[in-house]
Amino acid sequence: MDLVEFGALAAEEQGLVVVATARADGSIQSSLVNAGVMAHPVTGQDVLAFVTYGRAKLGNLRRRPWTAVTARSGWRWGTVEGTAEIAGPDDPLPGAEDIPELVRAVFRAAGGTHDDWDEFDAVMARDRRAAVFVTPTRVYSN
């Protein structure tokens, strides 16, 4: 499996994937997000991207910037392991300064649509949501 195949698998389930991060004690924190494949906003390299908020996942990724992301559809599954970069109101990413447009782009890459982008931007800003870009180091499946 490669990253493009992973993205297609995730799209079969509306982009829903499980993101796992490492806590300080080495245990795993995981949650469900929508993700998609897109070009990295600075390097142009294909990456897996998702939007998230909150202390747990972002805090873990700030301190330990690696993750495993798993998609499944039926009995088929795939996992992307890689390093994470964050771009958001609390996490500047040099070369990617337009955070509202970047969050929109990630949301669309994950299959999202919205009827009112101004409202979308307001919610993302209020929740301090950030875009996460995972550069794969390993992609595998069953």
C-alpha positions as a Python dict, from the first residue, in 0.01 Angstrom:
ca = {
    (1, 'M'): (0, 0, 0),
    (2, 'D'): (114, 353, -71),
    (3, 'L'): (-16, 690, 48),
    (4, 'V'): (-253, 734, -248),
    (5, 'E'): (-406, 390, -186),
    (6, 'F'): (-437, 475, 183),
    (7, 'G'): (-624, 794, 92),
    (8, 'A'): (-862, 600, -132),
    (9, 'L'): (-928, 348, 146),
    (10, 'A'): (-1001, 626, 395),
    (11, 'A'): (-1233, 797, 146),
    (12, 'E'): (-1447, 481, 134),
    (13, 'E'): (-1542, 563, 496),
    (14, 'Q'): (-1582, 942, 454),
    (15, 'G'): (-1219, 998, 550),
    (16, 'L'): (-1266, 858, 900),
    (17, 'V'): (-939, 734, 1045),
    (18, 'V'): (-799, 657, 1389),
    (19, 'V'): (-504, 874, 1493),
    (20, 'A'): (-273, 741, 1763),
    (21, 'T'): (-24, 960, 1949),
    (22, 'A'): (217, 885, 2233),
    (23, 'R'): (162, 1024, 2581),
    (24, 'A'): (457, 1122, 2802),
    (25, 'D'): (435, 791, 2988),
    (26, 'G'): (456, 595, 2661),
    (27, 'S'): (91, 493, 2657),
    (28, 'I'): (-122, 554, 2349),
    (29, 'Q'): (-391, 819, 2304),
    (30, 'S'): (-617, 763, 2005),
    (31, 'S'): (-916, 935, 1850),
    (32, 'L'): (-1125, 946, 1536),
    (33, 'V'): (-1075, 1226, 1280),
    (34, 'N'): (-1136, 1286, 910),
    (35, 'A'): (-817, 1279, 704),
    (36, 'G'): (-711, 1298, 342),
    (37, 'V'): (-405, 1308, 120),
    (38, 'M'): (-287, 1644, -10),
    (39, 'A'): (27, 1835, -103),
    (40, 'H'): (220, 1972, 193),
    (41, 'P'): (170, 2352, 191),
    (42, 'V'): (544, 2423, 202),
    (43, 'T'): (725, 2127, 44),
    (44, 'G'): (459, 2014, -205),
    (45, 'Q'): (521, 1651, -103),
    (46, 'D'): (210, 1432, -64),
    (47, 'V'): (119, 1396, 303),
    (48, 'L'): (-171, 1274, 510),
    (49, 'A'): (-354, 1570, 663),
    (50, 'F'): (-624, 1626, 922),
    (51, 'V'): (-764, 1907, 1135),
    (52, 'T'): (-782, 1874, 1512),
    (53, 'Y'): (-803, 2065, 1837),
    (54, 'G'): (-764, 2009, 2207),
    (55, 'R'): (-488, 1949, 2453),
    (56, 'A'): (-435, 1574, 2421),
    (57, 'K'): (-360, 1510, 2056),
    (58, 'L'): (-195, 1845, 1980),
    (59, 'G'): (0, 1840, 2306),
    (60, 'N'): (129, 1491, 2235),
    (61, 'L'): (225, 1584, 1879),
    (62, 'R'): (404, 1900, 1994),
    (63, 'R'): (620, 1700, 2233),
    (64, 'R'): (650, 1378, 2033),
    (65, 'P'): (584, 1458, 1666),
    (66, 'W'): (517, 1108, 1541),
    (67, 'T'): (190, 926, 1486),
    (68, 'A'): (21, 620, 1342),
    (69, 'V'): (-301, 669, 1147),
    (70, 'T'): (-523, 375, 1053),
    (71, 'A'): (-807, 361, 800),
    (72, 'R'): (-1041, 69, 741),
    (73, 'S'): (-1323, -28, 513),
    (74, 'G'): (-1481, -364, 576),
    (75, 'W'): (-1200, -605, 655),
    (76, 'R'): (-941, -403, 462),
    (77, 'W'): (-717, -167, 658),
    (78, 'G'): (-405, 39, 615),
    (79, 'T'): (-176, 236, 842),
    (80, 'V'): (45, 537, 785),
    (81, 'E'): (324, 595, 1035),
    (82, 'G'): (514, 918, 1018),
    (83, 'T'): (629, 1249, 1153),
    (84, 'A'): (379, 1526, 1216),
    (85, 'E'): (394, 1900, 1162),
    (86, 'I'): (129, 2132, 1301),
    (87, 'A'): (6, 2456, 1145),
    (88, 'G'): (-241, 2652, 1353),
    (89, 'P'): (-302, 2960, 1564),
    (90, 'D'): (-69, 2827, 1836),
    (91, 'D'): (171, 2648, 1601),
    (92, 'P'): (316, 2863, 1324),
    (93, 'L'): (454, 2670, 1027),
    (94, 'P'): (701, 2886, 832),
    (95, 'G'): (580, 2920, 475),
    (96, 'A'): (218, 2841, 563),
    (97, 'E'): (86, 3160, 715),
    (98, 'D'): (-278, 3163, 589),
    (99, 'I'): (-414, 2928, 855),
    (100, 'P'): (-786, 2971, 772),
    (101, 'E'): (-728, 2878, 406),
    (102, 'L'): (-495, 2595, 506),
    (103, 'V'): (-754, 2446, 745),
    (104, 'R'): (-1015, 2473, 467),
    (105, 'A'): (-783, 2292, 224),
    (106, 'V'): (-723, 2009, 472),
    (107, 'F'): (-1096, 1983, 544),
    (108, 'R'): (-1169, 1955, 170),
    (109, 'A'): (-889, 1698, 123),
    (110, 'A'): (-1059, 1489, 392),
    (111, 'G'): (-1383, 1498, 193),
    (112, 'G'): (-1548, 1786, 380),
    (113, 'T'): (-1776, 2050, 235),
    (114, 'H'): (-1944, 2349, 395),
    (115, 'D'): (-2226, 2586, 302),
    (116, 'D'): (-2088, 2885, 493),
    (117, 'W'): (-1708, 2919, 490),
    (118, 'D'): (-1717, 3232, 707),
    (119, 'E'): (-1899, 3034, 978),
    (120, 'F'): (-1655, 2746, 930),
    (121, 'D'): (-1358, 2983, 974),
    (122, 'A'): (-1513, 3133, 1289),
    (123, 'V'): (-1563, 2789, 1450),
    (124, 'M'): (-1211, 2677, 1358),
    (125, 'A'): (-1063, 2998, 1505),
    (126, 'R'): (-1276, 2982, 1821),
    (127, 'D'): (-1174, 2618, 1883),
    (128, 'R'): (-808, 2698, 1796),
    (129, 'R'): (-810, 2410, 1549),
    (130, 'A'): (-490, 2327, 1367),
    (131, 'A'): (-392, 2140, 1053),
    (132, 'V'): (-165, 1840, 1102),
    (133, 'F'): (54, 1709, 820),
    (134, 'V'): (193, 1357, 849),
    (135, 'T'): (494, 1281, 633),
    (136, 'P'): (496, 902, 597),
    (137, 'T'): (791, 696, 707),
    (138, 'R'): (600, 368, 663),
    (139, 'V'): (271, 272, 496),
    (140, 'Y'): (136, -83, 526),
    (141, 'S'): (-183, -288, 511),
    (142, 'N'): (-331, -634, 537),
}
